[in-house]
Amino acid sequence: MTTEMFPLVCFALLNIGVILIGYVLIKMQQLALSWLLLVLSVGLIYFLFRSEPPIMQMLSLIATTFTSMKVISVTGEYKEKALTLTFKQWLAFAIGWVGMRAKPFETLGGVALPQAWSMIKFGLSRVVAGTLLVLLARQVVDLSINTGLIYILVSVMLLIGLSLILHFGLLGISAGTWRLQGVSTYVLFKQPAQATSLSNLWSKRWNLAFSEMTSIAIYRPLKNKTGSAIALLLVFLFSGLLHEVALSLPVHSGYGLPTLYFFIQGILVLSEKAMILNKVSFLQHRIWARAWVFFGLVVPMPLLFHEQFIKQIVWPLAGLI
Protein backbone atom coordinates (compact mmCIF):
# COMPACT_ATOMS: atom_id res chain seq x y z
CA MET A 1 0.00 0.00 0.00
CA THR A 2 1.39 3.41 -0.97
CA THR A 3 1.75 6.18 1.58
CA GLU A 4 -0.81 8.30 -0.31
CA MET A 5 -3.45 5.57 -0.15
CA PHE A 6 -3.07 4.82 3.57
CA PRO A 7 -5.30 7.67 4.90
CA LEU A 8 -8.01 6.90 2.32
CA VAL A 9 -8.08 3.21 3.24
CA CYS A 10 -8.23 4.14 6.91
CA PHE A 11 -11.05 6.58 6.15
CA ALA A 12 -13.05 3.89 4.36
CA LEU A 13 -12.48 1.29 7.08
CA LEU A 14 -13.30 3.74 9.87
CA ASN A 15 -16.58 4.83 8.30
CA ILE A 16 -17.55 1.24 7.59
CA GLY A 17 -16.83 0.53 11.25
CA VAL A 18 -18.98 3.47 12.34
CA ILE A 19 -21.87 2.19 10.20
CA LEU A 20 -21.59 -1.36 11.54
CA ILE A 21 -21.12 -0.40 15.19
CA GLY A 22 -23.72 2.34 14.78
CA TYR A 23 -26.47 -0.08 13.84
CA VAL A 24 -25.73 -2.13 16.98
CA LEU A 25 -25.85 1.02 19.12
CA ILE A 26 -29.15 2.03 17.51
CA LYS A 27 -30.66 -1.37 18.27
CA MET A 28 -29.41 -1.16 21.87
CA GLN A 29 -30.58 2.48 22.26
CA GLN A 30 -27.12 3.50 23.42
CA LEU A 31 -27.24 7.26 22.93
CA ALA A 32 -24.27 8.08 25.17
CA LEU A 33 -22.07 5.58 23.31
CA SER A 34 -23.26 7.08 20.02
CA TRP A 35 -21.92 10.48 21.10
CA LEU A 36 -18.66 8.83 22.15
CA LEU A 37 -18.44 7.18 18.72
CA LEU A 38 -18.77 10.63 17.12
CA VAL A 39 -15.94 12.13 19.17
CA LEU A 40 -13.59 9.18 18.66
CA SER A 41 -14.20 8.79 14.93
CA VAL A 42 -13.84 12.50 14.11
CA GLY A 43 -10.76 12.76 16.32
CA LEU A 44 -9.15 9.78 14.61
CA ILE A 45 -9.90 11.13 11.14
CA TYR A 46 -8.36 14.47 12.06
CA PHE A 47 -5.22 12.70 13.32
CA LEU A 48 -4.95 10.59 10.14
CA PHE A 49 -5.54 13.47 7.73
CA ARG A 50 -3.83 16.32 9.61
CA SER A 51 -0.97 16.45 7.07
CA GLU A 52 -3.16 16.08 3.98
CA PRO A 53 -4.29 19.00 1.76
CA PRO A 54 -7.08 21.13 3.33
CA ILE A 55 -9.71 19.94 0.84
CA MET A 56 -9.05 16.29 1.71
CA GLN A 57 -9.16 17.14 5.42
CA MET A 58 -12.48 18.94 4.98
CA LEU A 59 -14.16 16.19 2.95
CA SER A 60 -13.01 13.41 5.28
CA LEU A 61 -14.08 15.33 8.40
CA ILE A 62 -17.50 16.24 6.97
CA ALA A 63 -18.23 12.70 5.76
CA THR A 64 -17.21 11.11 9.07
CA THR A 65 -19.12 13.68 11.10
CA PHE A 66 -22.29 13.11 9.07
CA THR A 67 -21.98 9.32 9.32
CA SER A 68 -21.51 9.50 13.09
CA MET A 69 -24.30 12.03 13.55
CA LYS A 70 -26.64 9.67 11.73
CA VAL A 71 -26.09 7.11 14.47
CA ILE A 72 -27.06 9.72 17.08
CA SER A 73 -30.03 10.99 15.08
CA VAL A 74 -31.48 7.55 14.33
CA THR A 75 -30.99 6.46 17.95
CA GLY A 76 -33.03 9.49 18.96
CA GLU A 77 -35.55 8.97 16.16
CA TYR A 78 -36.38 5.45 17.37
CA LYS A 79 -36.12 6.29 21.06
CA GLU A 80 -38.41 3.99 23.06
CA LYS A 81 -39.74 2.53 19.80
CA ALA A 82 -39.25 -0.83 18.16
CA LEU A 83 -36.54 -0.59 15.51
CA THR A 84 -38.27 -1.33 12.21
CA LEU A 85 -35.30 -0.26 10.09
CA THR A 86 -33.49 -3.28 8.63
CA PHE A 87 -29.72 -3.35 8.28
CA LYS A 88 -30.02 -3.07 4.50
CA GLN A 89 -32.21 0.01 4.86
CA TRP A 90 -29.81 1.47 7.42
CA LEU A 91 -26.88 0.84 5.09
CA ALA A 92 -28.61 2.61 2.17
CA PHE A 93 -29.54 5.52 4.41
CA ALA A 94 -26.12 5.85 6.03
CA ILE A 95 -24.16 5.71 2.77
CA GLY A 96 -26.50 7.17 0.20
CA TRP A 97 -28.57 9.96 1.73
CA VAL A 98 -27.60 13.23 3.42
CA GLY A 99 -30.84 13.71 5.38
CA MET A 100 -31.01 12.66 9.02
CA ARG A 101 -34.39 10.93 9.21
CA ALA A 102 -34.12 7.21 8.53
CA LYS A 103 -37.82 6.30 8.60
CA PRO A 104 -38.39 7.11 4.89
CA PHE A 105 -35.96 4.28 4.05
CA GLU A 106 -38.29 1.71 5.61
CA THR A 107 -40.09 1.66 2.24
CA LEU A 108 -36.90 1.11 0.21
CA GLY A 109 -37.62 -1.07 -2.83
CA GLY A 110 -41.25 -0.05 -3.08
CA VAL A 111 -43.15 1.59 -5.92
CA ALA A 112 -41.55 4.69 -7.41
CA LEU A 113 -42.93 7.86 -5.87
CA PRO A 114 -44.18 10.94 -7.73
CA GLN A 115 -42.02 14.03 -8.40
CA ALA A 116 -38.86 11.93 -8.70
CA TRP A 117 -37.97 13.02 -12.22
CA SER A 118 -38.88 16.65 -11.57
CA MET A 119 -36.41 16.64 -8.66
CA ILE A 120 -33.74 15.07 -10.84
CA LYS A 121 -34.32 17.59 -13.64
CA PHE A 122 -34.26 20.46 -11.16
CA GLY A 123 -30.99 19.16 -9.69
CA LEU A 124 -29.40 18.80 -13.12
CA SER A 125 -30.38 22.38 -14.03
CA ARG A 126 -28.73 23.65 -10.83
CA VAL A 127 -25.56 21.68 -11.51
CA VAL A 128 -25.37 23.31 -14.94
CA ALA A 129 -26.09 26.79 -13.53
CA GLY A 130 -23.54 26.37 -10.75
CA THR A 131 -20.88 25.08 -13.14
CA LEU A 132 -21.42 28.04 -15.47
CA LEU A 133 -21.10 30.45 -12.54
CA VAL A 134 -17.85 28.82 -11.41
CA LEU A 135 -16.49 29.01 -14.97
CA LEU A 136 -17.50 32.68 -15.15
CA ALA A 137 -15.71 33.33 -11.86
CA ARG A 138 -12.54 31.84 -13.37
CA GLN A 139 -12.78 34.44 -16.13
CA VAL A 140 -13.47 37.34 -13.76
CA VAL A 141 -10.16 36.64 -12.01
CA ASP A 142 -8.29 37.95 -15.06
CA LEU A 143 -10.10 41.30 -15.19
CA SER A 144 -7.85 44.32 -14.75
CA ILE A 145 -9.65 45.97 -11.85
CA ASN A 146 -9.08 46.41 -8.12
CA THR A 147 -7.56 43.23 -6.64
CA GLY A 148 -9.61 43.45 -3.44
CA LEU A 149 -12.83 43.85 -5.39
CA ILE A 150 -11.89 40.88 -7.60
CA TYR A 151 -11.27 38.74 -4.52
CA ILE A 152 -14.69 39.58 -3.03
CA LEU A 153 -16.57 39.21 -6.31
CA VAL A 154 -14.96 35.90 -7.27
CA SER A 155 -15.38 34.49 -3.75
CA VAL A 156 -19.11 35.30 -3.74
CA MET A 157 -19.55 33.81 -7.21
CA LEU A 158 -17.71 30.63 -6.18
CA LEU A 159 -19.70 30.21 -2.97
CA ILE A 160 -22.99 30.59 -4.84
CA GLY A 161 -21.84 28.40 -7.73
CA LEU A 162 -20.58 25.58 -5.52
CA SER A 163 -23.77 25.77 -3.42
CA LEU A 164 -25.89 25.46 -6.57
CA ILE A 165 -23.88 22.41 -7.65
CA LEU A 166 -23.95 20.62 -4.28
CA HIS A 167 -26.90 21.81 -2.21
CA PHE A 168 -29.46 22.36 -4.94
CA GLY A 169 -27.99 20.17 -7.68
CA LEU A 170 -26.42 16.92 -6.48
CA LEU A 171 -28.63 16.66 -3.40
CA GLY A 172 -31.73 17.29 -5.52
CA ILE A 173 -30.66 14.54 -7.92
CA SER A 174 -30.06 12.25 -4.94
CA ALA A 175 -33.55 12.95 -3.54
CA GLY A 176 -35.20 12.19 -6.89
CA THR A 177 -33.15 9.03 -7.42
CA TRP A 178 -34.18 7.60 -4.04
CA ARG A 179 -37.84 8.40 -4.75
CA LEU A 180 -37.54 6.14 -7.81
CA GLN A 181 -36.66 3.39 -5.31
CA GLY A 182 -39.77 4.00 -3.22
CA VAL A 183 -38.10 6.16 -0.55
CA SER A 184 -39.96 9.36 0.33
CA THR A 185 -36.90 11.57 0.25
CA TYR A 186 -37.37 15.29 -0.14
CA VAL A 187 -35.58 18.46 -1.18
CA LEU A 188 -33.23 19.57 1.61
CA PHE A 189 -32.99 23.17 0.43
CA LYS A 190 -36.53 24.53 -0.08
CA GLN A 191 -36.54 27.91 -1.82
CA PRO A 192 -34.52 29.74 0.87
CA ALA A 193 -34.93 33.04 -0.98
CA GLN A 194 -38.65 32.89 -0.13
CA ALA A 195 -38.02 32.94 3.64
CA THR A 196 -39.63 35.85 5.47
CA SER A 197 -38.04 35.05 8.82
CA LEU A 198 -34.72 33.66 10.00
CA SER A 199 -36.60 31.07 12.06
CA ASN A 200 -38.41 29.83 8.95
CA LEU A 201 -35.17 29.80 6.97
CA TRP A 202 -33.14 27.77 9.44
CA SER A 203 -35.88 25.33 10.43
CA LYS A 204 -37.76 24.68 7.18
CA ARG A 205 -35.83 25.96 4.17
CA TRP A 206 -32.05 25.78 4.53
CA ASN A 207 -30.30 22.41 4.97
CA LEU A 208 -33.09 20.33 6.48
CA ALA A 209 -30.52 17.62 7.22
CA PHE A 210 -28.91 19.96 9.73
CA SER A 211 -32.19 21.12 11.27
CA GLU A 212 -33.37 17.49 11.55
CA MET A 213 -30.10 16.48 13.17
CA THR A 214 -29.95 19.30 15.70
CA SER A 215 -33.64 18.99 16.52
CA ILE A 216 -33.38 15.28 17.30
CA ALA A 217 -29.96 15.37 18.96
CA ILE A 218 -30.04 18.68 20.85
CA TYR A 219 -33.34 20.59 20.93
CA ARG A 220 -35.85 17.87 21.81
CA PRO A 221 -33.79 16.29 24.64
CA LEU A 222 -33.01 19.70 26.20
CA LYS A 223 -36.10 21.90 25.76
CA ASN A 224 -37.93 20.52 28.80
CA LYS A 225 -34.80 20.80 30.95
CA THR A 226 -33.46 24.20 29.91
CA GLY A 227 -36.46 25.87 28.32
CA SER A 228 -36.98 26.31 24.61
CA ALA A 229 -34.94 29.53 24.30
CA ILE A 230 -31.78 28.08 25.85
CA ALA A 231 -32.24 24.82 23.93
CA LEU A 232 -32.54 26.78 20.68
CA LEU A 233 -29.40 28.78 21.43
CA LEU A 234 -27.53 25.55 22.21
CA VAL A 235 -28.68 24.21 18.82
CA PHE A 236 -27.02 27.15 17.10
CA LEU A 237 -23.86 26.80 19.20
CA PHE A 238 -23.68 23.11 18.32
CA SER A 239 -24.13 24.00 14.65
CA GLY A 240 -21.24 26.43 15.04
CA LEU A 241 -19.08 23.71 16.56
CA LEU A 242 -19.78 21.35 13.66
CA HIS A 243 -18.93 24.13 11.21
CA GLU A 244 -15.65 24.66 13.07
CA VAL A 245 -14.84 21.03 12.24
CA ALA A 246 -15.75 21.54 8.57
CA LEU A 247 -14.48 25.07 7.92
CA SER A 248 -11.77 25.95 10.46
CA LEU A 249 -10.09 22.69 11.39
CA PRO A 250 -9.01 21.76 7.81
CA VAL A 251 -7.24 25.14 7.33
CA HIS A 252 -6.02 25.44 10.95
CA SER A 253 -7.37 28.97 11.10
CA GLY A 254 -10.49 30.99 11.87
CA TYR A 255 -11.22 29.13 15.10
CA GLY A 256 -14.26 30.50 16.87
CA LEU A 257 -15.55 32.53 13.93
CA PRO A 258 -18.16 30.00 12.65
CA THR A 259 -19.36 29.49 16.23
CA LEU A 260 -19.70 33.25 16.63
CA TYR A 261 -21.67 33.41 13.36
CA PHE A 262 -24.17 30.81 14.57
CA PHE A 263 -24.35 32.39 18.02
CA ILE A 264 -25.36 35.64 16.30
CA GLN A 265 -27.96 33.71 14.27
CA GLY A 266 -29.34 32.22 17.47
CA ILE A 267 -29.63 35.65 19.09
CA LEU A 268 -31.28 37.06 15.96
CA VAL A 269 -33.81 34.18 15.84
CA LEU A 270 -34.70 34.65 19.52
CA SER A 271 -35.00 38.41 18.97
CA GLU A 272 -37.15 37.77 15.93
CA LYS A 273 -39.48 35.49 17.90
CA ALA A 274 -39.87 38.22 20.51
CA MET A 275 -40.60 40.81 17.82
CA ILE A 276 -43.17 38.56 16.15
CA LEU A 277 -44.81 37.93 19.52
CA ASN A 278 -45.05 41.68 20.01
CA LYS A 279 -46.26 42.16 16.42
CA VAL A 280 -43.41 44.43 15.34
CA SER A 281 -44.75 45.96 12.17
CA PHE A 282 -41.84 45.69 9.74
CA LEU A 283 -41.70 41.88 10.06
CA GLN A 284 -45.30 41.73 8.85
CA HIS A 285 -44.37 43.24 5.48
CA ARG A 286 -42.90 40.74 3.05
CA ILE A 287 -40.30 43.06 1.52
CA TRP A 288 -38.98 44.32 4.86
CA ALA A 289 -39.07 40.81 6.31
CA ARG A 290 -36.95 39.49 3.43
CA ALA A 291 -34.55 42.40 3.85
CA TRP A 292 -34.24 41.44 7.55
CA VAL A 293 -33.44 37.83 6.59
CA PHE A 294 -30.94 38.88 3.92
CA PHE A 295 -28.98 41.28 6.10
CA GLY A 296 -29.12 38.99 9.12
CA LEU A 297 -27.49 36.25 7.09
CA VAL A 298 -25.09 38.21 4.90
CA VAL A 299 -23.62 40.92 7.14
CA PRO A 300 -21.94 38.45 9.57
CA MET A 301 -21.19 35.87 6.85
CA PRO A 302 -17.41 36.64 6.68
CA LEU A 303 -17.26 35.07 10.14
CA LEU A 304 -18.54 31.79 8.72
CA PHE A 305 -16.63 31.75 5.43
CA HIS A 306 -13.45 33.25 6.82
CA GLU A 307 -10.44 34.25 4.76
CA GLN A 308 -8.32 31.09 5.02
CA PHE A 309 -11.28 28.84 4.23
CA ILE A 310 -11.91 30.88 1.08
CA LYS A 311 -8.24 30.88 0.08
CA GLN A 312 -7.33 27.29 0.94
CA ILE A 313 -10.55 25.49 0.00
CA VAL A 314 -13.10 27.49 -2.01
CA TRP A 315 -10.71 28.92 -4.61
CA PRO A 316 -8.73 25.65 -5.03
CA LEU A 317 -12.02 23.73 -5.49
CA ALA A 318 -12.57 25.91 -8.55
CA GLY A 319 -9.02 25.37 -9.76
CA LEU A 320 -7.90 28.83 -8.64
CA ILE A 321 -4.99 29.82 -6.43
Secondary structure by P-SEA (a helix, b strand, c coil): ccccaaaaaaaaaaaaaaaaaaaaaaaaccaaaaaaaaaaaaaaaaaaaccccaaaaaaaaaaaaaaaaaaaaaaaaaccccccccaaaaaaaaccccccccccccccccccccaaaaaaaaaaaaaaaaaaaaaaaaaaccccccaaaaaaaaaaaaaaaaaaaccccaaaaaaaaaaaaccccccccccccccccaaaaacccccaaaaaaaaacccccccccccaaaaaaaaaaaaaaaaaaccccccccccaaaaaaaaaaaaaaaaaaaaaaacccccccaaaaaaaaaaaccccccccccaaaaaaccccccccc
